[in-house]
Amino acid sequence: MSHNPFTSKIYQDNWLKHFVGGKTSKSFSFIKGLSFYKHAYLPYYINVGKNSTNGITYQIDAGFEDYKGKTFLIYDVPEYCMPDNSINLKKLKNYKVRQYKGFLADLKGYDNLESYMLDAFSSKSRNKHRSSIKKLEACFDVSYHIYDKTISKKDYDQVIQGFRDLVLKRYDSLQLDTNLVGEWSFYEEVIYPMLKNGQALMINVCVEGKPEAMSLVFVEGSKITGAIKAFNPDFYKFNIGHIELSKLIEWCFENGINTLDFSKGEYEYKTKWTNYEYLYHCHVVYDSSSFASSITAFFLAKYFQLKQYLRDKRFNYFVVKMKYKFKNLRGSSGVPIFKISSLSEALDFDSFQVVDLENDSQINLKRIVYDMLYRKQESIKNIVIYKQVSNSKIYYIIGRKSQLKVEII
């Protein structure tokens, strides 16, 4: 029997500790699989985990009536997991409010990654994916890692820090605010015991000894659910996020996983790799014989309908863009503009300063260097970067197959 990882004791105890000050949860006999806590001011109960989960499931037990006079708010119920007996009781009613789109890869009926990609991808896309892997491995020293219950605490501490750094880089490149950073202490504390308990996995594409694409997934029997995904945008040209995802799907086939749920949120990689779309709903369960419960449920449903209307109008996207801008007003010096040209003149680099790609404080040249490597399929080990001593705004990227001049305008 499989169990939802988001309703496990490890997940829920840590969530209560980090988000509601360690309140104790309360279970009800009429609803199986969930625990709740009471809203601080309003007369309704909220499922533990709230909107920090990636899919909640539950069942109604008609033999109990401890719902009387109460209202319950349940976040993020996938429509393919809707409880089929939630409307069989005369007094217990349920508002279902549409929320996010969800995506999953149904791997049943396929033998391996290649057979799945034959259905999911065009011939051109499959060739591009293979080419991206080939180029990444030709240009860099690349390794792939799955972290499971065998990981040590020392290794975990290092990996989770690298994961946080990737999340920061990714959202900075998108110029979007994210709650993930503020909530990271929760994930840092909950992931390790769930890894050790076989309820979570992390996958890492490591380039030159550093994590550059990572995902966190939760395990439920023959199904895994994606929770957090991030990659270093400097490797955008190599499609490193897609490479990491293909390695995860390979692992699924090797380990008897037949469903990879990408969870809520609409992103390009999801529409590309999935073969099934669904909707998440917010459920408001209430006692229709109670006026107080009915009116509370009515206004809760209207509130979430309004939130979804604003989400449909992309107002939430506008909000996270504005929050990012306001948070980064101070100390923002703007993104430098480059002029990039092929080096046509012979130069004596003995009088130039060699630049460390990792530590040059003036600009980040990595995207330019990596894009050049992708085009020429050249190893990073062949690259030397120089800077003029007399003019620190001019850089030279010198490889065996290509040489570039980069000027800061």
C-alpha atoms as a printed R data frame, in Angstrom:
    type eleno elety resid chain resno       x      y       z
1   ATOM     1    CA   MET     A     1   0.000  0.000   0.000
2   ATOM     2    CA   SER     A     2   1.409  3.396  -1.011
3   ATOM     3    CA   HIS     A     3   1.045  6.533   1.070
4   ATOM     4    CA   ASN     A     4   0.961 10.156   0.029
5   ATOM     5    CA   PRO     A     5   4.344 11.651   1.069
6   ATOM     6    CA   PHE     A     6   2.735 15.035   1.803
7   ATOM     7    CA   THR     A     7   0.516 13.545   4.500
8   ATOM     8    CA   SER     A     8   3.353 11.582   6.104
9   ATOM     9    CA   LYS     A     9   4.273 12.321   9.705
10  ATOM    10    CA   ILE     A    10   7.743 13.598   8.694
11  ATOM    11    CA   TYR     A    11   6.354 16.110   6.211
12  ATOM    12    CA   GLN     A    12   3.443 17.284   8.343
13  ATOM    13    CA   ASP     A    13   5.372 17.630  11.617
14  ATOM    14    CA   ASN     A    14   8.048 19.722   9.907
15  ATOM    15    CA   TRP     A    15   5.473 21.813   8.080
16  ATOM    16    CA   LEU     A    16   3.601 22.609  11.300
17  ATOM    17    CA   LYS     A    17   6.876 23.571  12.963
18  ATOM    18    CA   HIS     A    18   7.975 25.960  10.203
19  ATOM    19    CA   PHE     A    19   4.696 27.518   9.061
20  ATOM    20    CA   VAL     A    20   2.220 27.601  11.954
21  ATOM    21    CA   GLY     A    21   4.477 27.795  14.977
22  ATOM    22    CA   GLY     A    22   4.290 24.129  15.909
23  ATOM    23    CA   LYS     A    23   0.519 23.967  16.319
24  ATOM    24    CA   THR     A    24  -0.836 20.496  16.881
25  ATOM    25    CA   SER     A    25  -2.932 18.998  14.105
26  ATOM    26    CA   LYS     A    26  -6.379 17.487  14.439
27  ATOM    27    CA   SER     A    27  -7.768 14.467  12.604
28  ATOM    28    CA   PHE     A    28 -11.421 13.739  11.862
29  ATOM    29    CA   SER     A    29 -12.921 10.273  11.476
30  ATOM    30    CA   PHE     A    30 -15.126 11.198   8.501
31  ATOM    31    CA   ILE     A    31 -12.153 12.110   6.299
32  ATOM    32    CA   LYS     A    32  -9.307  9.663   5.844
33  ATOM    33    CA   GLY     A    33  -5.754 10.612   4.940
34  ATOM    34    CA   LEU     A    34  -5.699 14.226   6.121
35  ATOM    35    CA   SER     A    35  -4.948 16.249   9.227
36  ATOM    36    CA   PHE     A    36  -6.038 19.832   9.829
37  ATOM    37    CA   TYR     A    37  -5.305 22.886  11.897
38  ATOM    38    CA   LYS     A    38  -7.774 25.635  12.741
39  ATOM    39    CA   HIS     A    39  -7.445 29.076  11.182
40  ATOM    40    CA   ALA     A    40  -6.188 31.572  13.749
41  ATOM    41    CA   TYR     A    41  -9.226 33.864  13.430
42  ATOM    42    CA   LEU     A    42 -11.854 32.410  11.112
43  ATOM    43    CA   PRO     A    43 -14.136 29.389  11.738
44  ATOM    44    CA   TYR     A    44 -12.666 26.783   9.406
45  ATOM    45    CA   TYR     A    45  -9.973 24.112   9.282
46  ATOM    46    CA   ILE     A    46  -7.089 23.951   6.775
47  ATOM    47    CA   ASN     A    47  -5.276 20.831   5.680
48  ATOM    48    CA   VAL     A    48  -1.764 20.526   7.127
49  ATOM    49    CA   GLY     A    49   0.658 21.391   4.345
50  ATOM    50    CA   LYS     A    50  -1.723 23.941   2.868
51  ATOM    51    CA   ASN     A    51  -0.408 24.945  -0.585
52  ATOM    52    CA   SER     A    52   3.116 23.645   0.113
53  ATOM    53    CA   THR     A    53   2.161 20.172  -1.100
54  ATOM    54    CA   ASN     A    54   2.169 18.897  -4.662
55  ATOM    55    CA   GLY     A    55  -1.063 16.967  -4.512
56  ATOM    56    CA   ILE     A    56  -3.397 15.903  -1.703
57  ATOM    57    CA   THR     A    57  -5.630 12.821  -1.689
58  ATOM    58    CA   TYR     A    58  -8.336 11.814   0.765
59  ATOM    59    CA   GLN     A    59 -11.425  9.618   1.220
60  ATOM    60    CA   ILE     A    60 -14.758 10.264   2.923
61  ATOM    61    CA   ASP     A    61 -16.040  7.711   5.440
62  ATOM    62    CA   ALA     A    62 -19.856  7.891   5.601
63  ATOM    63    CA   GLY     A    63 -19.911  6.071   8.926
64  ATOM    64    CA   PHE     A    64 -18.816  9.174  10.852
65  ATOM    65    CA   GLU     A    65 -20.394 12.610  11.307
66  ATOM    66    CA   ASP     A    66 -17.730 14.594  13.169
67  ATOM    67    CA   TYR     A    67 -17.915 17.187  10.360
68  ATOM    68    CA   LYS     A    68 -21.123 18.617  11.854
69  ATOM    69    CA   GLY     A    69 -21.034 22.403  12.157
70  ATOM    70    CA   LYS     A    70 -17.551 22.614  10.608
71  ATOM    71    CA   THR     A    71 -15.915 23.806   7.383
72  ATOM    72    CA   PHE     A    72 -12.731 22.378   5.863
73  ATOM    73    CA   LEU     A    73 -10.398 23.893   3.282
74  ATOM    74    CA   ILE     A    74  -8.297 21.400   1.294
75  ATOM    75    CA   TYR     A    75  -5.659 22.694  -1.119
76  ATOM    76    CA   ASP     A    76  -4.339 21.121  -4.323
77  ATOM    77    CA   VAL     A    77  -6.464 18.051  -5.015
78  ATOM    78    CA   PRO     A    78  -5.609 16.612  -8.467
79  ATOM    79    CA   GLU     A    79  -8.754 15.848 -10.451
80  ATOM    80    CA   TYR     A    80  -7.528 12.322 -11.200
81  ATOM    81    CA   CYS     A    81  -7.484 11.725  -7.412
82  ATOM    82    CA   MET     A    82 -10.924 13.171  -6.667
83  ATOM    83    CA   PRO     A    83 -12.645 11.155  -3.909
84  ATOM    84    CA   ASP     A    84 -15.564  9.482  -5.671
85  ATOM    85    CA   ASN     A    85 -17.751  9.263  -2.580
86  ATOM    86    CA   SER     A    86 -17.511 12.866  -1.371
87  ATOM    87    CA   ILE     A    87 -21.070 13.718  -2.502
88  ATOM    88    CA   ASN     A    88 -22.857 10.619  -1.197
89  ATOM    89    CA   LEU     A    89 -23.774 12.175   2.148
90  ATOM    90    CA   LYS     A    90 -26.918 14.280   2.319
91  ATOM    91    CA   LYS     A    91 -25.512 16.903   4.667
92  ATOM    92    CA   LEU     A    92 -21.842 16.953   3.647
93  ATOM    93    CA   LYS     A    93 -21.291 19.147   0.611
94  ATOM    94    CA   ASN     A    94 -18.213 20.182  -1.328
95  ATOM    95    CA   TYR     A    95 -17.281 23.213  -3.414
96  ATOM    96    CA   LYS     A    96 -14.593 22.360  -5.972
97  ATOM    97    CA   VAL     A    97 -12.740 25.415  -7.281
98  ATOM    98    CA   ARG     A    98 -10.447 25.057 -10.281
99  ATOM    99    CA   GLN     A    99  -6.839 26.053  -9.644
100 ATOM   100    CA   TYR     A   100  -3.602 25.263 -11.473
101 ATOM   101    CA   LYS     A   101  -2.976 23.066 -14.456
102 ATOM   102    CA   GLY     A   102  -1.081 19.878 -13.726
103 ATOM   103    CA   PHE     A   103   1.031 17.662 -15.980
104 ATOM   104    CA   LEU     A   104   2.226 14.080 -15.769
105 ATOM   105    CA   ALA     A   105   4.121 11.527 -17.812
106 ATOM   106    CA   ASP     A   106   2.265  8.214 -17.956
107 ATOM   107    CA   LEU     A   107   5.105  5.743 -18.579
108 ATOM   108    CA   LYS     A   108   2.949  2.615 -18.677
109 ATOM   109    CA   GLY     A   109   3.217  0.778 -21.986
110 ATOM   110    CA   TYR     A   110   6.747  2.012 -22.711
111 ATOM   111    CA   ASP     A   111   9.926 -0.014 -22.301
112 ATOM   112    CA   ASN     A   112  12.488  2.756 -21.907
113 ATOM   113    CA   LEU     A   113  13.231  6.445 -22.425
114 ATOM   114    CA   GLU     A   114  13.748  6.026 -26.158
115 ATOM   115    CA   SER     A   115  10.347  4.392 -26.699
116 ATOM   116    CA   TYR     A   116   8.671  7.123 -24.640
117 ATOM   117    CA   MET     A   117  10.412  9.873 -26.611
118 ATOM   118    CA   LEU     A   118   9.264  8.295 -29.899
119 ATOM   119    CA   ASP     A   119   5.705  9.174 -28.872
120 ATOM   120    CA   ALA     A   120   6.358 12.412 -26.999
121 ATOM   121    CA   PHE     A   121   8.905 14.077 -29.312
122 ATOM   122    CA   SER     A   122   9.271 14.740 -33.006
123 ATOM   123    CA   SER     A   123  12.299 13.312 -34.812
124 ATOM   124    CA   LYS     A   124  13.865 16.780 -34.850
125 ATOM   125    CA   SER     A   125  13.387 17.207 -31.089
126 ATOM   126    CA   ARG     A   126  14.859 13.768 -30.354
127 ATOM   127    CA   ASN     A   127  17.926 14.544 -32.440
128 ATOM   128    CA   LYS     A   128  18.330 17.912 -30.729
129 ATOM   129    CA   HIS     A   129  18.142 16.271 -27.306
130 ATOM   130    CA   ARG     A   130  20.801 13.692 -28.201
131 ATOM   131    CA   SER     A   131  22.976 16.459 -29.649
132 ATOM   132    CA   SER     A   132  22.657 18.512 -26.441
133 ATOM   133    CA   ILE     A   133  23.876 15.596 -24.317
134 ATOM   134    CA   LYS     A   134  26.733 14.901 -26.709
135 ATOM   135    CA   LYS     A   135  27.831 18.539 -26.722
136 ATOM   136    CA   LEU     A   136  27.574 18.937 -22.935
137 ATOM   137    CA   GLU     A   137  29.704 15.849 -22.372
138 ATOM   138    CA   ALA     A   138  32.203 16.921 -25.050
139 ATOM   139    CA   CYS     A   139  32.656 20.408 -23.584
140 ATOM   140    CA   PHE     A   140  32.694 19.548 -19.880
141 ATOM   141    CA   ASP     A   141  33.395 16.830 -17.362
142 ATOM   142    CA   VAL     A   142  29.815 15.701 -16.618
143 ATOM   143    CA   SER     A   143  28.416 13.225 -14.100
144 ATOM   144    CA   TYR     A   144  24.864 12.279 -13.097
145 ATOM   145    CA   HIS     A   145  23.782 11.485  -9.545
146 ATOM   146    CA   ILE     A   146  20.633 10.174  -7.879
147 ATOM   147    CA   TYR     A   147  20.553 10.873  -4.134
148 ATOM   148    CA   ASP     A   148  18.412  8.457  -2.121
149 ATOM   149    CA   LYS     A   149  18.454  6.795   1.303
150 ATOM   150    CA   THR     A   150  22.170  5.989   0.935
151 ATOM   151    CA   ILE     A   151  23.248  9.656   1.141
152 ATOM   152    CA   SER     A   152  25.269 10.719   4.184
153 ATOM   153    CA   LYS     A   153  24.378 13.804   6.210
154 ATOM   154    CA   LYS     A   154  27.680 15.424   5.255
155 ATOM   155    CA   ASP     A   155  27.023 14.937   1.544
156 ATOM   156    CA   TYR     A   156  23.411 16.044   1.969
157 ATOM   157    CA   ASP     A   157  24.419 19.336   3.582
158 ATOM   158    CA   GLN     A   158  26.676 20.102   0.634
159 ATOM   159    CA   VAL     A   159  24.116 19.040  -1.992
160 ATOM   160    CA   ILE     A   160  21.223 20.990  -0.469
161 ATOM   161    CA   GLN     A   161  23.325 24.170  -0.357
162 ATOM   162    CA   GLY     A   162  24.156 23.734  -4.037
163 ATOM   163    CA   PHE     A   163  20.460 23.213  -4.756
164 ATOM   164    CA   ARG     A   164  19.569 26.482  -2.995
165 ATOM   165    CA   ASP     A   165  22.200 28.353  -5.017
166 ATOM   166    CA   LEU     A   166  20.682 27.000  -8.239
167 ATOM   167    CA   VAL     A   167  17.195 28.126  -7.196
168 ATOM   168    CA   LEU     A   168  18.526 31.630  -6.537
169 ATOM   169    CA   LYS     A   169  20.326 31.772  -9.900
170 ATOM   170    CA   ARG     A   170  17.328 30.486 -11.804
171 ATOM   171    CA   TYR     A   171  14.818 32.946 -10.365
172 ATOM   172    CA   ASP     A   172  17.289 35.818 -10.629
173 ATOM   173    CA   SER     A   173  17.633 35.066 -14.328
174 ATOM   174    CA   LEU     A   174  13.836 35.095 -14.685
175 ATOM   175    CA   GLN     A   175  13.621 38.231 -12.504
176 ATOM   176    CA   LEU     A   176  10.830 36.609 -10.493
177 ATOM   177    CA   ASP     A   177  10.310 36.565  -6.751
178 ATOM   178    CA   THR     A   178   9.929 33.138  -5.179
179 ATOM   179    CA   ASN     A   179   8.824 31.929  -1.767
180 ATOM   180    CA   LEU     A   180  11.221 29.003  -2.046
181 ATOM   181    CA   VAL     A   181  14.150 30.974  -0.656
182 ATOM   182    CA   GLY     A   182  12.235 32.108   2.426
183 ATOM   183    CA   GLU     A   183  10.915 28.569   2.932
184 ATOM   184    CA   TRP     A   184  14.268 26.872   2.354
185 ATOM   185    CA   SER     A   185  14.858 26.063   6.020
186 ATOM   186    CA   PHE     A   186  11.714 23.898   5.890
187 ATOM   187    CA   TYR     A   187  12.880 21.991   2.814
188 ATOM   188    CA   GLU     A   188  16.390 21.664   4.191
189 ATOM   189    CA   GLU     A   189  15.041 20.040   7.337
190 ATOM   190    CA   VAL     A   190  12.360 17.833   5.785
191 ATOM   191    CA   ILE     A   191  14.143 16.462   2.711
192 ATOM   192    CA   TYR     A   192  16.913 14.564   4.494
193 ATOM   193    CA   PRO     A   193  14.669 12.348   6.687
194 ATOM   194    CA   MET     A   194  12.365 11.760   3.712
195 ATOM   195    CA   LEU     A   195  15.362 10.689   1.620
196 ATOM   196    CA   LYS     A   196  16.428  8.282   4.369
197 ATOM   197    CA   ASN     A   197  12.847  6.994   4.612
198 ATOM   198    CA   GLY     A   198  12.589  6.303   0.867
199 ATOM   199    CA   GLN     A   199   9.981  9.046   0.365
200 ATOM   200    CA   ALA     A   200  12.127 11.458  -1.653
201 ATOM   201    CA   LEU     A   201  14.864 11.567  -4.287
202 ATOM   202    CA   MET     A   202  17.135 14.265  -5.681
203 ATOM   203    CA   ILE     A   203  18.758 14.132  -9.102
204 ATOM   204    CA   ASN     A   204  21.817 16.192  -9.980
205 ATOM   205    CA   VAL     A   205  23.659 16.938 -13.212
206 ATOM   206    CA   CYS     A   206  27.160 17.787 -12.037
207 ATOM   207    CA   VAL     A   207  29.426 19.789 -14.389
208 ATOM   208    CA   GLU     A   208  33.104 20.243 -13.580
209 ATOM   209    CA   GLY     A   209  32.384 19.069 -10.047
210 ATOM   210    CA   LYS     A   210  29.505 21.516  -9.389
211 ATOM   211    CA   PRO     A   211  25.717 20.930  -9.427
212 ATOM   212    CA   GLU     A   212  24.237 22.741 -12.432
213 ATOM   213    CA   ALA     A   213  20.768 21.149 -12.717
214 ATOM   214    CA   MET     A   214  18.787 19.551  -9.899
215 ATOM   215    CA   SER     A   215  15.316 18.269  -9.081
216 ATOM   216    CA   LEU     A   216  13.566 17.149  -5.915
217 ATOM   217    CA   VAL     A   217  10.842 14.500  -6.275
218 ATOM   218    CA   PHE     A   218   8.696 12.708  -3.729
219 ATOM   219    CA   VAL     A   219   8.013  8.965  -3.932
220 ATOM   220    CA   GLU     A   220   4.654  7.226  -3.566
221 ATOM   221    CA   GLY     A   221   4.843  3.579  -4.574
222 ATOM   222    CA   SER     A   222   5.164  3.401  -8.382
223 ATOM   223    CA   LYS     A   223   4.603  7.148  -8.725
224 ATOM   224    CA   ILE     A   224   6.944 10.077  -8.171
225 ATOM   225    CA   THR     A   225   5.911 13.726  -7.916
226 ATOM   226    CA   GLY     A   226   8.148 16.631  -8.820
227 ATOM   227    CA   ALA     A   227   8.437 19.421  -6.253
228 ATOM   228    CA   ILE     A   228  11.407 21.734  -7.004
229 ATOM   229    CA   LYS     A   229  13.456 22.029 -10.181
230 ATOM   230    CA   ALA     A   230  16.271 24.457 -10.984
231 ATOM   231    CA   PHE     A   231  19.215 24.781 -13.329
232 ATOM   232    CA   ASN     A   232  22.056 27.213 -13.912
233 ATOM   233    CA   PRO     A   233  20.905 29.576 -16.698
234 ATOM   234    CA   ASP     A   234  24.493 29.864 -17.934
235 ATOM   235    CA   PHE     A   235  23.937 26.381 -19.427
236 ATOM   236    CA   TYR     A   236  20.699 27.363 -21.147
237 ATOM   237    CA   LYS     A   237  22.098 26.664 -24.627
238 ATOM   238    CA   PHE     A   238  22.852 23.063 -23.640
239 ATOM   239    CA   ASN     A   239  19.241 22.426 -22.524
240 ATOM   240    CA   ILE     A   240  20.674 21.133 -19.263
241 ATOM   241    CA   GLY     A   241  17.277 21.155 -17.538
242 ATOM   242    CA   HIS     A   242  15.924 18.780 -20.193
243 ATOM   243    CA   ILE     A   243  18.993 16.565 -19.893
244 ATOM   244    CA   GLU     A   244  18.464 16.284 -16.129
245 ATOM   245    CA   LEU     A   245  14.812 15.390 -16.718
246 ATOM   246    CA   SER     A   246  15.686 12.681 -19.243
247 ATOM   247    CA   LYS     A   247  18.045 11.115 -16.690
248 ATOM   248    CA   LEU     A   248  15.211 11.103 -14.145
249 ATOM   249    CA   ILE     A   249  12.898  9.340 -16.618
250 ATOM   250    CA   GLU     A   250  15.630  6.782 -17.316
251 ATOM   251    CA   TRP     A   251  15.774  6.141 -13.560
252 ATOM   252    CA   CYS     A   252  11.973  5.711 -13.509
253 ATOM   253    CA   PHE     A   253  12.135  2.933 -16.109
254 ATOM   254    CA   GLU     A   254  14.989  1.225 -14.267
255 ATOM   255    CA   ASN     A   255  13.116  1.305 -10.932
256 ATOM   256    CA   GLY     A   256   9.537  0.376 -11.811
257 ATOM   257    CA   ILE     A   257   8.064  3.899 -11.697
258 ATOM   258    CA   ASN     A   258   5.125  4.186 -14.090
259 ATOM   259    CA   THR     A   259   3.921  7.722 -13.312
260 ATOM   260    CA   LEU     A   260   6.020 10.877 -13.173
261 ATOM   261    CA   ASP     A   261   3.748 13.680 -11.982
262 ATOM   262    CA   PHE     A   262   5.210 17.103 -12.771
263 ATOM   263    CA   SER     A   263   2.684 18.706 -10.441
264 ATOM   264    CA   LYS     A   264   1.152 22.170 -10.639
265 ATOM   265    CA   GLY     A   265   2.349 25.035 -12.770
266 ATOM   266    CA   GLU     A   266   2.700 25.473 -16.515
267 ATOM   267    CA   TYR     A   267   6.272 25.512 -17.840
268 ATOM   268    CA   GLU     A   268   7.793 24.753 -21.227
269 ATOM   269    CA   TYR     A   269   9.589 21.622 -20.060
270 ATOM   270    CA   LYS     A   270   6.329 20.155 -18.744
271 ATOM   271    CA   THR     A   271   4.381 20.635 -21.962
272 ATOM   272    CA   LYS     A   272   7.307 19.079 -23.842
273 ATOM   273    CA   TRP     A   273   7.835 15.956 -21.714
274 ATOM   274    CA   THR     A   274   4.318 15.039 -20.581
275 ATOM   275    CA   ASN     A   275   1.486 13.140 -22.224
276 ATOM   276    CA   TYR     A   276  -1.363 13.916 -19.828
277 ATOM   277    CA   GLU     A   277  -2.816 17.182 -18.521
278 ATOM   278    CA   TYR     A   278  -5.169 17.629 -15.588
279 ATOM   279    CA   LEU     A   279  -6.414 20.285 -13.169
280 ATOM   280    CA   TYR     A   280  -5.883 20.893  -9.479
281 ATOM   281    CA   HIS     A   281  -8.879 21.905  -7.408
282 ATOM   282    CA   CYS     A   282  -9.325 23.550  -4.059
283 ATOM   283    CA   HIS     A   283 -12.028 21.729  -2.050
284 ATOM   284    CA   VAL     A   284 -14.232 23.421   0.517
285 ATOM   285    CA   VAL     A   285 -16.023 20.675   2.455
286 ATOM   286    CA   TYR     A   286 -18.852 21.774   4.763
287 ATOM   287    CA   ASP     A   287 -21.915 20.767   6.739
288 ATOM   288    CA   SER     A   288 -24.847 22.028   4.681
289 ATOM   289    CA   SER     A   289 -27.234 21.665   7.623
290 ATOM   290    CA   SER     A   290 -25.292 24.369   9.503
291 ATOM   291    CA   PHE     A   291 -25.852 28.004   8.479
292 ATOM   292    CA   ALA     A   292 -22.462 29.086   9.885
293 ATOM   293    CA   SER     A   293 -20.637 26.311   8.035
294 ATOM   294    CA   SER     A   294 -22.533 26.987   4.791
295 ATOM   295    CA   ILE     A   295 -21.881 30.729   4.779
296 ATOM   296    CA   THR     A   296 -18.216 30.234   5.650
297 ATOM   297    CA   ALA     A   297 -17.851 27.736   2.791
298 ATOM   298    CA   PHE     A   298 -19.647 30.040   0.350
299 ATOM   299    CA   PHE     A   299 -17.297 32.947   0.977
300 ATOM   300    CA   LEU     A   300 -14.227 30.703   0.930
301 ATOM   301    CA   ALA     A   301 -15.270 29.332  -2.469
302 ATOM   302    CA   LYS     A   302 -15.863 32.851  -3.820
303 ATOM   303    CA   TYR     A   303 -12.464 33.969  -2.541
304 ATOM   304    CA   PHE     A   304 -10.674 31.144  -4.346
305 ATOM   305    CA   GLN     A   305 -12.714 31.716  -7.487
306 ATOM   306    CA   LEU     A   306 -11.519 35.336  -7.450
307 ATOM   307    CA   LYS     A   307  -7.913 34.213  -6.951
308 ATOM   308    CA   GLN     A   308  -8.226 31.885  -9.927
309 ATOM   309    CA   TYR     A   309  -9.755 34.653 -12.060
310 ATOM   310    CA   LEU     A   310  -6.738 36.867 -11.286
311 ATOM   311    CA   ARG     A   311  -4.409 33.939 -11.985
312 ATOM   312    CA   ASP     A   312  -6.065 33.420 -15.369
313 ATOM   313    CA   LYS     A   313  -5.385 37.088 -16.117
314 ATOM   314    CA   ARG     A   314  -1.692 36.512 -15.156
315 ATOM   315    CA   PHE     A   315  -1.989 38.988 -12.278
316 ATOM   316    CA   ASN     A   316   0.077 36.663 -10.066
317 ATOM   317    CA   TYR     A   317   2.890 36.786 -12.639
318 ATOM   318    CA   PHE     A   318   2.785 40.582 -12.531
319 ATOM   319    CA   VAL     A   319   2.958 40.480  -8.720
320 ATOM   320    CA   VAL     A   320   6.052 38.254  -8.546
321 ATOM   321    CA   LYS     A   321   7.766 40.408 -11.190
322 ATOM   322    CA   MET     A   322   7.048 43.567  -9.168
323 ATOM   323    CA   LYS     A   323   8.123 41.967  -5.887
324 ATOM   324    CA   TYR     A   324  11.430 40.982  -7.463
325 ATOM   325    CA   LYS     A   325  12.008 44.519  -8.749
326 ATOM   326    CA   PHE     A   326  11.225 46.128  -5.387
327 ATOM   327    CA   LYS     A   327  13.484 43.702  -3.510
328 ATOM   328    CA   ASN     A   328  16.352 44.430  -5.872
329 ATOM   329    CA   LEU     A   329  16.115 48.216  -6.116
330 ATOM   330    CA   ARG     A   330  19.046 48.777  -3.794
331 ATOM   331    CA   GLY     A   331  22.459 47.876  -5.068
332 ATOM   332    CA   SER     A   332  21.232 47.040  -8.556
333 ATOM   333    CA   SER     A   333  23.716 48.387 -11.051
334 ATOM   334    CA   GLY     A   334  21.921 47.035 -14.120
335 ATOM   335    CA   VAL     A   335  22.940 44.320 -16.537
336 ATOM   336    CA   PRO     A   336  26.038 45.241 -18.582
337 ATOM   337    CA   ILE     A   337  25.686 45.421 -22.362
338 ATOM   338    CA   PHE     A   338  28.267 43.547 -24.406
339 ATOM   339    CA   LYS     A   339  29.579 43.917 -27.908
340 ATOM   340    CA   ILE     A   340  30.831 40.534 -29.087
341 ATOM   341    CA   SER     A   341  32.933 40.090 -32.214
342 ATOM   342    CA   SER     A   342  35.304 37.536 -33.711
343 ATOM   343    CA   LEU     A   343  38.951 38.269 -33.048
344 ATOM   344    CA   SER     A   344  40.539 39.027 -36.402
345 ATOM   345    CA   GLU     A   345  43.873 40.456 -35.250
346 ATOM   346    CA   ALA     A   346  46.914 38.681 -33.859
347 ATOM   347    CA   LEU     A   347  47.695 39.841 -30.315
348 ATOM   348    CA   ASP     A   348  50.568 39.290 -27.932
349 ATOM   349    CA   PHE     A   349  48.778 38.053 -24.808
350 ATOM   350    CA   ASP     A   350  51.972 37.957 -22.745
351 ATOM   351    CA   SER     A   351  51.227 41.498 -21.584
352 ATOM   352    CA   PHE     A   352  47.553 40.755 -20.791
353 ATOM   353    CA   GLN     A   353  46.017 39.615 -17.530
354 ATOM   354    CA   VAL     A   354  44.609 36.071 -17.370
355 ATOM   355    CA   VAL     A   355  41.029 36.042 -16.077
356 ATOM   356    CA   ASP     A   356  39.605 33.378 -13.767
357 ATOM   357    CA   LEU     A   357  36.159 32.585 -15.177
358 ATOM   358    CA   GLU     A   358  34.878 31.639 -11.727
359 ATOM   359    CA   ASN     A   359  36.118 34.683  -9.832
360 ATOM   360    CA   ASP     A   360  36.156 37.716 -12.138
361 ATOM   361    CA   SER     A   361  34.132 40.279 -10.201
362 ATOM   362    CA   GLN     A   362  33.376 42.721 -13.020
363 ATOM   363    CA   ILE     A   363  31.079 40.665 -15.258
364 ATOM   364    CA   ASN     A   364  29.782 37.149 -15.653
365 ATOM   365    CA   LEU     A   365  31.320 35.804 -18.863
366 ATOM   366    CA   LYS     A   366  30.050 32.261 -18.426
367 ATOM   367    CA   ARG     A   367  26.994 32.522 -20.673
368 ATOM   368    CA   ILE     A   368  29.149 33.939 -23.497
369 ATOM   369    CA   VAL     A   369  31.863 31.294 -23.039
370 ATOM   370    CA   TYR     A   370  29.405 28.400 -22.778
371 ATOM   371    CA   ASP     A   371  27.445 29.537 -25.826
372 ATOM   372    CA   MET     A   372  30.725 29.592 -27.778
373 ATOM   373    CA   LEU     A   373  31.580 26.086 -26.563
374 ATOM   374    CA   TYR     A   374  28.140 24.849 -27.634
375 ATOM   375    CA   ARG     A   375  28.524 26.232 -31.143
376 ATOM   376    CA   LYS     A   376  32.061 24.917 -31.644
377 ATOM   377    CA   GLN     A   377  31.782 21.775 -29.471
378 ATOM   378    CA   GLU     A   378  35.062 22.593 -27.761
379 ATOM   379    CA   SER     A   379  36.251 21.541 -24.306
380 ATOM   380    CA   ILE     A   380  36.275 24.138 -21.532
381 ATOM   381    CA   LYS     A   381  39.837 22.972 -20.823
382 ATOM   382    CA   ASN     A   382  40.982 24.610 -24.084
383 ATOM   383    CA   ILE     A   383  39.668 28.055 -23.125
384 ATOM   384    CA   VAL     A   384  41.824 30.902 -21.804
385 ATOM   385    CA   ILE     A   385  40.394 34.346 -21.056
386 ATOM   386    CA   TYR     A   386  42.461 37.509 -21.093
387 ATOM   387    CA   LYS     A   387  41.800 41.106 -20.095
388 ATOM   388    CA   GLN     A   388  43.675 44.211 -21.146
389 ATOM   389    CA   VAL     A   389  45.517 45.824 -18.252
390 ATOM   390    CA   SER     A   390  45.088 49.276 -19.795
391 ATOM   391    CA   ASN     A   391  41.378 48.774 -20.572
392 ATOM   392    CA   SER     A   392  39.541 46.483 -18.159
393 ATOM   393    CA   LYS     A   393  36.366 46.667 -20.274
394 ATOM   394    CA   ILE     A   394  37.815 44.504 -23.042
395 ATOM   395    CA   TYR     A   395  38.084 40.711 -22.720
396 ATOM   396    CA   TYR     A   396  39.411 38.074 -25.104
397 ATOM   397    CA   ILE     A   397  38.081 34.519 -25.057
398 ATOM   398    CA   ILE     A   398  40.624 32.285 -26.747
399 ATOM   399    CA   GLY     A   399  39.978 28.679 -27.745
400 ATOM   400    CA   ARG     A   400  41.428 26.359 -30.358
401 ATOM   401    CA   LYS     A   401  38.354 26.568 -32.583
402 ATOM   402    CA   SER     A   402  37.182 30.117 -31.943
403 ATOM   403    CA   GLN     A   403  38.393 33.459 -30.504
404 ATOM   404    CA   LEU     A   404  36.112 36.258 -29.369
405 ATOM   405    CA   LYS     A   405  36.533 39.862 -28.330
406 ATOM   406    CA   VAL     A   406  34.067 41.073 -25.690
407 ATOM   407    CA   GLU     A   407  33.654 44.763 -24.958
408 ATOM   408    CA   ILE     A   408  31.552 46.227 -22.132
409 ATOM   409    CA   ILE     A   409  29.640 49.148 -23.622
